[in-house]
């Protein structure tokens, strides 16, 4: 028996942004404990497409950053397919072989979800076809990577543990956000190895009334940190330059996302964001700058 309605389908894998990221401990097994306010950027995304059929799972990668995506068994999309197939088989169902296509538009090893977001998009397609597996796949998705559960949820959230605890939040205000990467891949394990302190203060409480606008969110973010920024900058000093340039262009707030090297800038309005995006693209053609026409915080 096969999952109902597994057929041609596609889903976006939007960029994940850690607006704040505190490292608050470390488990005996070495995994770091975090607290993070996370959101996703509409319109800035990879695209995952699936067609059932064939004799075995296959993967085709295209797009600007295709050359940076590992192939074979090391690819997280093929790992996610095997993961889902095992969970579906435990329910007495069969997931047929899938032909997967990835349009890789986001930089790799960039602190914005990347492969985890791609895996989450594929898992959403699969659980839409097999709803009976939704709960177990969501509960165990962290085994694919710490970012996969938050990317699977795909909405503003307070994330804790090693990434497995995802507390959905009310929508954030509609804010213009620009993502900029200096063209440097940063390996997350190297950043954690360079981390000076693994037991840092937790996030401050979120305002009970939420954030009314960009200014309110920027003020709250000023009380928070990304504890991975300092070690990441020792590996990729260009992160500091990007952050300074975003502030110089008029961003209300700028900070590195995740383990880097992508930096986000929050702007008060879209005209300011568009000016900043055009200026940075012209001044730094080797940098990746998200399309200013598509950058706003996901509201759902």
N, C-alpha and C positions, 0 to 999 in steps of 0.2 A: 504494500500500500504506500502511496506517495503523499507528501503534504498537499493539501488542497491548493490549487491555483498557483503552483510554482511555474511561472511563465516569464516571458521577457519583461524585465523591470529595470528601473534605474533610480538612484537616489544620490543626492548631494552629500558630500562629506565636508561640512563647513569648518573653517578654522576655529580652533579653541583658543581662548585667551584667558590666561590666569591674571586677573586684575590685581590680585594679591596672593602671595604664596608664602606661608610660614612653615618652616620645618620645626616640628615641636617634639621630636623624639625619634628613637630607633628601636625596632623590635630585635629580639635576640637573633633572629634569622638574617639580620642585616637590612631588611626593608625599612625605609624611612617613613615616619609618620608626618602627615602634613595637615594643614588647614588652608583652604584656598577658596577664594571667591572666583567663580568661573562663569564665563559666558561664551557665546558663539557669534560669529560675524556672518550675517546673511549676505549672500552674493560672492563671498570669497571662499571658494570651495573646490575640492576635487570632485570628480563625477565617477560613480561606480555603476556599471551596467552588467546585467546578468541575463544569459540565455541558457535554459536547460537543454541537455542533450549531449551526445557524444559518448565516448567510452571512458573518459577520465576528466577530472577538473583541469581546465586550462586557464591561462592568464595572459592577456595582451595589455601592455602598458604603453600609452602614448602621452603626448603633451610636453610642455616646456621642460619639466623636471623628470621625464621618463628615465633618462640615463642614470639617475641617482637611485632608482628603486631596485632593491635586490630581487633576483628571480629565484625560481625553484622553491625548495622546501623552506628557505629562509624568509619567504615573503609572507607577511602577516595576513594577506587576503586568503591565501591557500591554507594557512594555519587556521583562520577563522572558519573556513568552509569545513575543514576536518573536525574542528571543535563542535560546530553546529550539527554536523552529521552524526557524531557520537551521541549527542544529547537527544536528537530526534530518534535515533535507533533505539534508545532506551525506552521510548514511548511506543515502540512497535511499528514505527514508520520508517520510510526510506527517503532520503534526500538524493535525487538523481545527480549525475555529474553536471557540473556547471561550467559554462564558458563565461569567464569574467573579463571585463574590459575596464581598465582604469585610465581616466584622463587626469594625469598628474599635473595640476596647475599650481599647487602649493610647494614651497621649498621643503626639502627633506632635512631631518634633524634640526628643526628650526624652533621648537618650543611651542608650536601651535597645533598639536594633535597629530597631524600628518597621517602616518600609517594607522594610528589608533582610530582616527576619524574615518579612514577608509574601511577598516574592519567593522566599525560600528554601522556604517552605511550598508555594508553587505549583510550584516546580521539583521538589520531592520527589514531588508528585503525578504530574508529567509523567514523571520518570525511572522511577517505579514502573511506569508503563504502557509505557515504552520503555527497558528496561534497557541496551540497546546504546549509548544516549547518555549513560549515567551518568558515565563517566570524562571525556568531553570537557566536559560541562556543569560538573562539579565543578572541572576544571582552569581553565576560563575564566570562572567565575562572578564573579570579582573585577572584570571589566569592567562589571558592573552596579553595583558599589559595594564599597568596602573591607570592609564588614561582612558581605556576602553569603556568602563562603566559610565563615566561622565559624558563621553562622546555618544554613547548609546542613548542616554537621556536627551542630549542635544538641546538643553535649555539652561537658563541661569540657575546656578546651584551653589550651595555651600558643600564643599567636598572635604572629607576627612578620612582618617585611617591611612591606608596606603593608596587610597583612591576608590575603595570599594563602597564607602558610605557617601551617597549622593542625595542631599536634601534639596529638593526643588524649591525655588524661591518665586515670589511674585515677579512678574516681568519688570525688568529694569527700564528706566526711561529710554525713550527713543533718542539714542546718542550717535553722533558721527564718530567713527573710529577708523584710524588709518594704521595699517601694519607695514613695517619697514624692516627688511633684513639686509645686512651688509654683504650678503653673498658668502657667508661662512657657515659651514655645517658644524654643529657642536654636539658631541656625544654625551648623552645624559649621564652615563656612569662616570665619565671623567669629571663632570661638574660635581657630582656627589662626593667623589673621592677628594676633591679639593675644598670641600665645605669645612670651614673652621669649627663651627658649633652645630650640634645636632639636637640641642635642647633649648629652643628659643621660645620667647613669649608667644602666646596664642593670638589669634585675630581679636581685635576689639569687637564688642557686640555690634551687630548690624542695627541701624536705626529702626525702631519699631514701626515708624510711619513710612519706611522705604526711602528711596531717593527720588526727589521731585524733578531733578534736572542734572545736567552735566556738572554744574558747579557743586551741587551737593555731593555727588559721587566723588568728584575730585578732592573735595575737602576730607571726606572719609578716607579715601585712599592715602592721603597724606599722613594718616596715623598708622598706616600698614607698611609692609615690606614685601619684597621678593628676596628671600634668604639665599636663593641660588644666583642672584645677580653678581655678587662680588666674586665668587669662584669662577663663574662663567666669563667674566671680564678678564680674568688672568689667562684664560685660554683664547678668548677672542676679544682683544681690546677694542675692536671696531664697534662693539655694543655701546660703549661710552659715547662714541662719536655720533651714532644714530640717535641716541637719547638726547644729546645736546642739540642736534640739528632739529629734531621734532619740537623741542621746547623753543628754539629760536624762531620756528615758523609760526608760533602762536598756539601750540597745544596747551590746553588747560592742565594736562597731566601726561607724563610719558614714563614708561617703565618697560623693562624686559618681561616677556611672557615665558612661563615655564622655565626650562633650563637654557633658553636662548637658541639662536642669537636674535630672534625677531623681537622688535620693540613695538609696543602699541602707543598711539597718541590719541587722546580724547580731545575733541574740539567742540566749541560752543555751537557751531552751526556748519552747514554743509558748504557754504561759500568759503569759509576759512579752511576747511578740510581740502576742498578742491584746489585752492591756491597752494597749500602746503604740498599736496601730492604732485602737482605739476612742477613746482619748484624743485622738489627733491629728485624727481625723475630726470629733470634737465641737468641738475648739478652733479648727480651721481648715477650715471647710466648703468653702472655695474650692480647697483643695489636692486633688490626686488621691492617694489612699492605696490601695495594693493590698489586696485582700480578705485579712484575716489568716487566714481559714480555708484559703486556697489557697496560701500562700506557703511553699515550701520549695525548697531547691536541688535541681535535677534531678540524679539520681544516675547517669544513663546517657547 
